[in-house]
Amino acid sequence: MMTTKGIPHYKTYAQRFGSLAAAFRRVGFEPKPRYCFQETAAKAGRLISSVVEDIVTEIERRHISISFLHELRLLTISSTVTASVTLARVVSDGEQYPGPKPRWEIQRLKYRRSDLVLIIRLDDQNAAVKDYFLLPMASLPKTRDGRLRISNRVFGPFRCDTFADLISDLLRRLGRPRTGAEDKQSGRQVGRVRG
């Protein structure tokens, strides 16, 4: 597009239609999801906001102060503990998508100086929450390429299968045990669909 004479610059299409992908859709071409950057970022933002909203509701119900700084995706609990929030999405493996086995890659953290990292892992279709990982920032592996991929060897001990498990682990790290009544109330929210 940029080298063809007589055709406007690709930025012109992006300005007029919102994105290059939106311009292609108007002429009947549906780009692969991996090329729809704005739509993917918006969906990730909505999903993180939904999960964080549920966490804030659960923690505030226990009379613990909690706040969320959306720009950094940073939770601050009891003014002492901070947790960066990010997603782990299925990524392609060359020709085969998603490959023989799904491979999850963690999105870049916006704030790397927090105490904890909350990773929300999506299912194979990147449509809904599969599980959660809550781990200390120091436990994140360092890689040469700067990309983090989820493996059971590294992340297995920090896995929370359900939202109730996540809240329980978070309260344990804050030093507050859960009561049986809280478990029953939290169990009602586990069935909520996020996406």
LINRAHU-V260239 format. One record per residue. N is the residue number from 1. RES is the residue in one small letter. OMEGA is omega in whole degrees, -180 to 180 (NA if undefined). Layout:
# LINRAHU-V260239
[[N & RES & OMEGA] [N & RES & OMEGA]]
This chain:
# LINRAHU-V260239
[[1 & m & -175] [2 & m & -177] [3 & t & -179] [4 & t & -179] [5 & k & 176] [6 & g & 179] [7 & i & 179] [8 & p & 178] [9 & h & -178] [10 & y & 179] [11 & k & 177] [12 & t & 178] [13 & y & 180] [14 & a & 179] [15 & q & -177] [16 & r & -173] [17 & f & 179] [18 & g & 176] [19 & s & 178] [20 & l & 178] [21 & a & 179] [22 & a & 177] [23 & a & 178] [24 & f & 179] [25 & r & -179] [26 & r & 178] [27 & v & 173] [28 & g & 179] [29 & f & 179] [30 & e & 180] [31 & p & 177] [32 & k & -178] [33 & p & -178] [34 & r & 179] [35 & y & -179] [36 & c & -172] [37 & f & -178] [38 & q & -179] [39 & e & 179] [40 & t & 179] [41 & a & 179] [42 & a & 179] [43 & k & 178] [44 & a & 178] [45 & g & 178] [46 & r & -179] [47 & l & 178] [48 & i & 179] [49 & s & 179] [50 & s & -180] [51 & v & -180] [52 & v & 178] [53 & e & 177] [54 & d & 179] [55 & i & 180] [56 & v & 179] [57 & t & -179] [58 & e & -178] [59 & i & 179] [60 & e & 178] [61 & r & 179] [62 & r & 177] [63 & h & 175] [64 & i & -180] [65 & s & 180] [66 & i & 176] [67 & s & -180] [68 & f & 175] [69 & l & -172] [70 & h & -177] [71 & e & 180] [72 & l & -174] [73 & r & -173] [74 & l & 173] [75 & l & 173] [76 & t & -175] [77 & i & 179] [78 & s & 180] [79 & s & -178] [80 & t & -176] [81 & v & 177] [82 & t & 179] [83 & a & 174] [84 & s & -178] [85 & v & 178] [86 & t & 179] [87 & l & 169] [88 & a & -177] [89 & r & 174] [90 & v & 179] [91 & v & -177] [92 & s & 180] [93 & d & 180] [94 & g & -177] [95 & e & -177] [96 & q & 176] [97 & y & -1] [98 & p & 179] [99 & g & -179] [100 & p & 176] [101 & k & 178] [102 & p & 178] [103 & r & -177] [104 & w & 177] [105 & e & -177] [106 & i & 176] [107 & q & 180] [108 & r & 178] [109 & l & 179] [110 & k & -180] [111 & y & -174] [112 & r & -178] [113 & r & -180] [114 & s & 178] [115 & d & -176] [116 & l & 173] [117 & v & 174] [118 & l & 180] [119 & i & 178] [120 & i & -178] [121 & r & 179] [122 & l & 179] [123 & d & -175] [124 & d & -179] [125 & q & -177] [126 & n & -176] [127 & a & -176] [128 & a & -180] [129 & v & 176] [130 & k & 178] [131 & d & -176] [132 & y & 173] [133 & f & 177] [134 & l & -175] [135 & l & 176] [136 & p & 179] [137 & m & -179] [138 & a & -179] [139 & s & 177] [140 & l & -180] [141 & p & 176] [142 & k & 180] [143 & t & -179] [144 & r & -177] [145 & d & 178] [146 & g & 180] [147 & r & 179] [148 & l & 178] [149 & r & -178] [150 & i & 174] [151 & s & -179] [152 & n & -179] [153 & r & -177] [154 & v & -171] [155 & f & -176] [156 & g & -178] [157 & p & -176] [158 & f & -174] [159 & r & 174] [160 & c & -175] [161 & d & -176] [162 & t & 177] [163 & f & 178] [164 & a & 177] [165 & d & 179] [166 & l & 180] [167 & i & 179] [168 & s & 180] [169 & d & 179] [170 & l & 178] [171 & l & 178] [172 & r & 179] [173 & r & 176] [174 & l & 180] [175 & g & 179] [176 & r & 177] [177 & p & 178] [178 & r & 174] [179 & t & 179] [180 & g & 179] [181 & a & 179] [182 & e & 178] [183 & d & -178] [184 & k & 180] [185 & q & -180] [186 & s & 180] [187 & g & 179] [188 & r & -177] [189 & q & -177] [190 & v & -176] [191 & g & -179] [192 & r & 179] [193 & v & 177] [194 & r & 175] [195 & g & NA]]
